């Protein structure tokens, strides 16, 4: 028997229902900017050991909720869990980030990829979800997440991070059949992964299409959006207990494609700081909720500047329902944690309904 939800602002906002104040959570809210996270990370031994321990993943997921009046928790994990489960030899190198020992460079490489088993290969993620959900005890909703097929493919083909995306775009243009095969396999795995998170207790979902914005518009539709559409169509959002699990799609740099994203049937669109919320609302109407979109660098500013920027974004969205406040991308590791409290408190205070 799960505890009743005490704070449902996030779910109400994603359903475009009235709320008493605008809900807020923060991308990477459990992360290196928090000293308590750094201490737990050191205790874990490695980043992936932290992800693979349900108790430690739960601990760091809850850390920001102890500091701030946030309206959601988000599973602590990594977007590269699926490629890791496909046997590519993921490791995290200091100063480089994620690196794959066996990148995917050809149709033959794609054909050799195994289909991850959600129980044996990725069961540690589901254990973390269920552990966190139990520990939350109805305090706030738990968000599960994944990387988009295109974003996962960029890391798998490049072998790690990149600035020019030469290898993955080279595959797209030189062997589109292999690229589509890879993306199709990833879309199926991601769909299974998110449905398993729902079964384990996730109450909302995020798909992070971090690198969709590097594509030309027609390539975005062909190589990123259509695979996110497949995922949205395959999710078990209607639960047997009558609850509903909303999904938000976030393409960094993809605000110009908001109408296309809204057409997928997703419940929310995540937006970065390069677009105005009122402009996007004119394009999508009330079909979807909007999430965002404060520039993370604003958190380096004086308190009054943070509050001014919060007020601007709230005014930009207007009094209509359907806004989830967030940063336009993940919080920076060098941000002063006190600034996050200024942000969260300002969002709640300035958006409070009479």
DOKOL-514952 format. One record per residue (C-alpha): residue in three letters; residue number from 1; x, y, z. Coordinates in steps of 0.02 Angstrom, whole numbers. Layout:
<sites>
('ala' NUM (X Y Z));
...
</sites>
This chain:
<sites>
('unk' 1 (0 0 0));
('unk' 2 (81 164 -55));
('unk' 3 (60 322 46));
('unk' 4 (-58 455 -23));
('unk' 5 (27 599 -110));
('unk' 6 (39 752 2));
('unk' 7 (101 873 -131));
('unk' 8 (28 847 -306));
('unk' 9 (72 1018 -381));
('unk' 10 (186 942 -512));
('unk' 11 (57 816 -572));
('unk' 12 (-80 947 -573));
('unk' 13 (27 1068 -672));
('unk' 14 (72 934 -800));
('unk' 15 (-114 898 -817));
('unk' 16 (-139 1086 -844));
('unk' 17 (-247 1099 -689));
('unk' 18 (-249 1247 -568));
('unk' 19 (-119 1246 -428));
('unk' 20 (-98 1354 -273));
('unk' 21 (78 1400 -330));
('unk' 22 (192 1354 -473));
('unk' 23 (285 1191 -439));
('unk' 24 (473 1187 -455));
('unk' 25 (606 1053 -468));
('unk' 26 (782 1071 -539));
('unk' 27 (875 969 -667));
('unk' 28 (1022 886 -579));
('unk' 29 (950 943 -412));
('unk' 30 (1046 800 -329));
('unk' 31 (1224 834 -384));
('unk' 32 (1398 902 -359));
('unk' 33 (1346 1076 -302));
('unk' 34 (1289 997 -137));
('unk' 35 (1427 956 -11));
('unk' 36 (1323 813 59));
('unk' 37 (1313 737 -115));
('unk' 38 (1501 748 -136));
('unk' 39 (1524 659 31));
('unk' 40 (1406 518 -19));
('unk' 41 (1487 504 -190));
('unk' 42 (1658 484 -109));
('unk' 43 (1588 352 8));
('unk' 44 (1516 256 -140));
('unk' 45 (1687 238 -222));
('unk' 46 (1632 278 -400));
('unk' 47 (1489 362 -489));
('unk' 48 (1416 200 -557));
('unk' 49 (1434 116 -386));
('unk' 50 (1329 259 -320));
('unk' 51 (1199 229 -455));
('unk' 52 (1198 41 -425));
('unk' 53 (1167 55 -237));
('unk' 54 (980 78 -205));
('unk' 55 (1014 145 -31));
('unk' 56 (1145 271 -86));
('unk' 57 (1044 324 -239));
('unk' 58 (897 352 -122));
('unk' 59 (1006 450 -2));
('unk' 60 (1066 574 -133));
('unk' 61 (893 586 -213));
('unk' 62 (822 646 -47));
('unk' 63 (965 765 -2));
('unk' 64 (898 918 -97));
('unk' 65 (725 890 -23));
('unk' 66 (799 912 150));
('unk' 67 (869 1082 100));
('unk' 68 (733 1152 -14));
('unk' 69 (544 1155 -29));
('unk' 70 (547 1065 -196));
('unk' 71 (389 994 -274));
('unk' 72 (465 834 -344));
('unk' 73 (607 711 -323));
('unk' 74 (697 641 -474));
('unk' 75 (778 471 -478));
('unk' 76 (966 480 -456));
('unk' 77 (1042 384 -601));
('unk' 78 (1125 418 -768));
('unk' 79 (1060 431 -946));
('unk' 80 (1190 304 -1005));
('unk' 81 (1125 154 -907));
('unk' 82 (1047 77 -1064));
('unk' 83 (1206 87 -1171));
('unk' 84 (1302 20 -1022));
('unk' 85 (1183 -128 -1014));
('unk' 86 (1217 -159 -1199));
('unk' 87 (1396 -204 -1155));
('unk' 88 (1490 -54 -1224));
('unk' 89 (1609 -40 -1077));
('unk' 90 (1556 123 -996));
('unk' 91 (1679 209 -883));
('unk' 92 (1691 386 -814));
('unk' 93 (1861 468 -839));
('unk' 94 (1911 618 -734));
('unk' 95 (1912 773 -843));
('unk' 96 (1831 682 -990));
('unk' 97 (1665 617 -925));
('unk' 98 (1586 458 -994));
('unk' 99 (1689 351 -1113));
('unk' 100 (1639 190 -1202));
('unk' 101 (1775 61 -1231));
('unk' 102 (1678 -16 -1376));
('unk' 103 (1588 121 -1475));
('unk' 104 (1460 81 -1610));
('unk' 105 (1527 132 -1780));
('unk' 106 (1448 18 -1911));
('unk' 107 (1294 -82 -1958));
('unk' 108 (1383 -238 -1896));
('unk' 109 (1412 -155 -1727));
('unk' 110 (1228 -111 -1717));
('unk' 111 (1176 -289 -1762));
('unk' 112 (1281 -358 -1619));
('unk' 113 (1197 -252 -1485));
('unk' 114 (1102 -358 -1360));
('unk' 115 (929 -309 -1298));
('unk' 116 (947 -259 -1114));
('unk' 117 (845 -356 -988));
('unk' 118 (756 -238 -870));
('unk' 119 (768 -361 -726));
('unk' 120 (943 -432 -736));
('unk' 121 (1036 -292 -827));
('unk' 122 (945 -139 -759));
('unk' 123 (861 -207 -603));
('unk' 124 (971 -94 -496));
('unk' 125 (881 57 -570));
('unk' 126 (710 -16 -527));
('unk' 127 (771 -58 -352));
('unk' 128 (821 124 -332));
('unk' 129 (651 184 -394));
('unk' 130 (555 74 -273));
('unk' 131 (672 116 -128));
('unk' 132 (655 304 -160));
('unk' 133 (467 294 -182));
('unk' 134 (450 205 -14));
('unk' 135 (566 329 73));
('unk' 136 (469 478 4));
('unk' 137 (313 411 89));
('unk' 138 (200 522 -16));
('unk' 139 (298 682 17));
('unk' 140 (315 731 -167));
('unk' 141 (303 637 -333));
('unk' 142 (451 538 -398));
('unk' 143 (510 574 -576));
('unk' 144 (591 434 -675));
('unk' 145 (696 474 -828));
('unk' 146 (798 419 -977));
('unk' 147 (902 490 -1117));
('unk' 148 (820 500 -1288));
('unk' 149 (871 374 -1421));
('unk' 150 (963 509 -1519));
('unk' 151 (1058 570 -1367));
('unk' 152 (1105 393 -1315));
('unk' 153 (1161 358 -1493));
('unk' 154 (1275 510 -1495));
('unk' 155 (1374 443 -1347));
('unk' 156 (1374 265 -1413));
('unk' 157 (1440 314 -1586));
('unk' 158 (1558 451 -1531));
('unk' 159 (1625 344 -1389));
('unk' 160 (1596 484 -1264));
('unk' 161 (1566 671 -1263));
('unk' 162 (1592 775 -1420));
('unk' 163 (1589 952 -1485));
('unk' 164 (1564 922 -1671));
('unk' 165 (1460 760 -1676));
('unk' 166 (1561 709 -1829));
('unk' 167 (1552 521 -1803));
('unk' 168 (1366 509 -1764));
('unk' 169 (1317 630 -1902));
('unk' 170 (1436 538 -2017));
('unk' 171 (1337 379 -1981));
('unk' 172 (1172 469 -2012));
('unk' 173 (1227 533 -2182));
('unk' 174 (1333 387 -2241));
('unk' 175 (1227 242 -2178));
('unk' 176 (1054 304 -2127));
('unk' 177 (988 126 -2123));
('unk' 178 (1113 79 -1986));
('unk' 179 (1073 240 -1892));
('unk' 180 (887 203 -1897));
('unk' 181 (919 24 -1842));
('unk' 182 (1017 88 -1692));
('unk' 183 (885 217 -1648));
('unk' 184 (744 91 -1664));
('unk' 185 (832 -30 -1547));
('unk' 186 (860 111 -1423));
('unk' 187 (679 170 -1435));
('unk' 188 (618 -6 -1392));
('unk' 189 (740 -19 -1247));
('unk' 190 (695 153 -1181));
('unk' 191 (509 113 -1189));
('unk' 192 (536 -47 -1089));
('unk' 193 (649 48 -968));
('unk' 194 (522 184 -932));
('unk' 195 (379 61 -914));
('unk' 196 (484 -37 -790));
('unk' 197 (513 125 -693));
('unk' 198 (326 154 -691));
('unk' 199 (299 -21 -622));
('unk' 200 (431 13 -489));
('unk' 201 (343 171 -433));
('unk' 202 (389 321 -543));
('unk' 203 (245 446 -545));
('unk' 204 (306 556 -688));
('unk' 205 (435 534 -826));
('unk' 206 (566 641 -914));
('unk' 207 (651 606 -1080));
('unk' 208 (812 706 -1098));
('unk' 209 (852 739 -1280));
('unk' 210 (1009 834 -1236));
('unk' 211 (1083 834 -1410));
('unk' 212 (927 847 -1520));
('unk' 213 (960 1031 -1547));
('unk' 214 (1120 996 -1646));
('unk' 215 (1018 924 -1789));
('unk' 216 (945 1014 -1940));
('unk' 217 (754 1024 -1931));
('unk' 218 (720 882 -2054));
('unk' 219 (851 773 -1970));
('unk' 220 (776 812 -1799));
('unk' 221 (608 746 -1857));
('unk' 222 (684 591 -1938));
('unk' 223 (820 543 -1813));
('unk' 224 (758 609 -1645));
('unk' 225 (575 658 -1636));
('unk' 226 (501 506 -1722));
('unk' 227 (587 393 -1596));
('unk' 228 (526 495 -1449));
('unk' 229 (353 482 -1528));
('unk' 230 (372 293 -1527));
('unk' 231 (416 298 -1342));
('unk' 232 (268 409 -1296));
('unk' 233 (152 291 -1391));
('unk' 234 (223 140 -1299));
('unk' 235 (211 204 -1121));
('unk' 236 (87 130 -997));
('unk' 237 (32 299 -932));
('unk' 238 (-141 243 -875));
('unk' 239 (-116 142 -717));
('unk' 240 (-231 4 -650));
('unk' 241 (-261 105 -491));
('unk' 242 (-332 249 -593));
('unk' 243 (-177 359 -581));
('unk' 244 (-91 435 -732));
('unk' 245 (96 450 -764));
('unk' 246 (136 605 -867));
('unk' 247 (288 617 -980));
('unk' 248 (389 773 -1023));
('unk' 249 (505 784 -1174));
('unk' 250 (653 902 -1163));
('unk' 251 (756 941 -1318));
('unk' 252 (895 1062 -1273));
('unk' 253 (900 1192 -1411));
('unk' 254 (735 1129 -1479));
('unk' 255 (614 1267 -1434));
('unk' 256 (585 1308 -1617));
('unk' 257 (510 1134 -1636));
('unk' 258 (389 1148 -1490));
('unk' 259 (234 1124 -1600));
('unk' 260 (307 963 -1669));
('unk' 261 (348 902 -1494));
('unk' 262 (172 944 -1435));
('unk' 263 (103 837 -1577));
('unk' 264 (181 680 -1499));
('unk' 265 (50 675 -1362));
('unk' 266 (176 709 -1224));
('unk' 267 (106 797 -1071));
('unk' 268 (245 925 -1054));
('unk' 269 (384 1008 -1153));
('unk' 270 (546 1056 -1069));
('unk' 271 (622 1218 -1133));
('unk' 272 (793 1297 -1117));
('unk' 273 (826 1483 -1092));
('unk' 274 (844 1525 -1278));
('unk' 275 (656 1544 -1302));
('unk' 276 (517 1644 -1219));
('unk' 277 (377 1549 -1135));
('unk' 278 (243 1665 -1201));
('unk' 279 (303 1636 -1380));
('unk' 280 (297 1448 -1356));
('unk' 281 (124 1457 -1277));
('unk' 282 (62 1548 -1431));
('unk' 283 (125 1403 -1537));
('unk' 284 (61 1257 -1432));
('unk' 285 (-91 1332 -1345));
('unk' 286 (-151 1228 -1200));
('unk' 287 (-107 1060 -1278));
('unk' 288 (42 1032 -1162));
('unk' 289 (119 1098 -1003));
('unk' 290 (282 1195 -1016));
('unk' 291 (432 1167 -905));
('unk' 292 (573 1291 -879));
('unk' 293 (664 1396 -916));
('unk' 294 (786 1496 -808));
('unk' 295 (965 1507 -870));
('unk' 296 (1067 1408 -740));
('unk' 297 (1198 1547 -739));
('unk' 298 (1072 1664 -656));
('unk' 299 (1110 1569 -496));
('unk' 300 (1281 1653 -491));
('unk' 301 (1194 1823 -475));
('unk' 302 (1141 1922 -320));
('unk' 303 (980 1868 -236));
('unk' 304 (881 2015 -305));
('unk' 305 (930 1969 -483));
('unk' 306 (873 1789 -457));
('unk' 307 (706 1851 -391));
('unk' 308 (688 1974 -536));
('unk' 309 (719 1836 -663));
('unk' 310 (595 1721 -576));
('unk' 311 (464 1859 -582));
('unk' 312 (499 1888 -766));
('unk' 313 (475 1704 -812));
('unk' 314 (317 1688 -708));
('unk' 315 (246 1844 -791));
('unk' 316 (299 1781 -962));
('unk' 317 (201 1619 -939));
('unk' 318 (52 1712 -867));
('unk' 319 (-86 1655 -749));
('unk' 320 (-139 1505 -851));
('unk' 321 (-116 1329 -780));
('unk' 322 (18 1214 -849));
('unk' 323 (186 1285 -794));
('unk' 324 (323 1186 -705));
('unk' 325 (466 1300 -656));
('unk' 326 (640 1232 -689));
('unk' 327 (810 1282 -753));
('unk' 328 (837 1278 -940));
('unk' 329 (968 1141 -912));
('unk' 330 (1058 1059 -767));
('unk' 331 (1121 1158 -618));
('unk' 332 (1306 1199 -623));
('unk' 333 (1420 1111 -500));
('unk' 334 (1496 1274 -434));
('unk' 335 (1332 1358 -387));
('unk' 336 (1315 1409 -204));
('unk' 337 (1178 1297 -128));
('unk' 338 (1106 1449 -38));
('unk' 339 (1060 1524 -207));
('unk' 340 (948 1374 -244));
('unk' 341 (846 1413 -88));
('unk' 342 (826 1592 -150));
('unk' 343 (761 1523 -315));
('unk' 344 (641 1395 -244));
('unk' 345 (569 1513 -114));
('unk' 346 (549 1652 -243));
('unk' 347 (453 1539 -362));
('unk' 348 (331 1487 -227));
('unk' 349 (311 1661 -152));
('unk' 350 (291 1755 -316));
('unk' 351 (173 1628 -393));
('unk' 352 (59 1605 -243));
('unk' 353 (-125 1615 -291));
('unk' 354 (-246 1709 -179));
</sites>
